[in-house]
Amino acid sequence: MRTRDKLAAELRKVGAMSARHADRYEAFAMRAETGEFDDYADTYVCPITQLHSELTAAGFTKFAARVAAGEFDATKEESDEWMRSPSGQRAARRLSPEMRAVLGMVLVN
């Protein structure tokens, strides 16, 4: 399961337990499904930190703590997928060959 799907499912699960806040959790879940908060999304400087900030501002501190604890961090497979993406390749090209080697980044073309 992709991290974004896990995040959306957990947001909905928590929202289902709180009729008062269900619509707000659903709004977060819908955004999560798009990948807006994925670690490697190009949406924010640090998408997972953005999610944490927004959850905290909404008063959802327990869920924000789960985010801060790394429960919804990208998987190795998602990291590798990003590395092969245009965004990942742009980032890799800005690094020296030595740094790419340290990080395990490979240029695909």
Secondary structure, 3 states (H helix, E strand, C coil): CCHHHHHHHHHHHHHHCCCCCHHHHHHHHHHHHCCCCCCCCCCCCCHHHHHHHHHHHCCCHHHHHHHHCCCCCCCHHHHHHHHHCHHHHHHHHCCCHHHHHHHCCCCCC
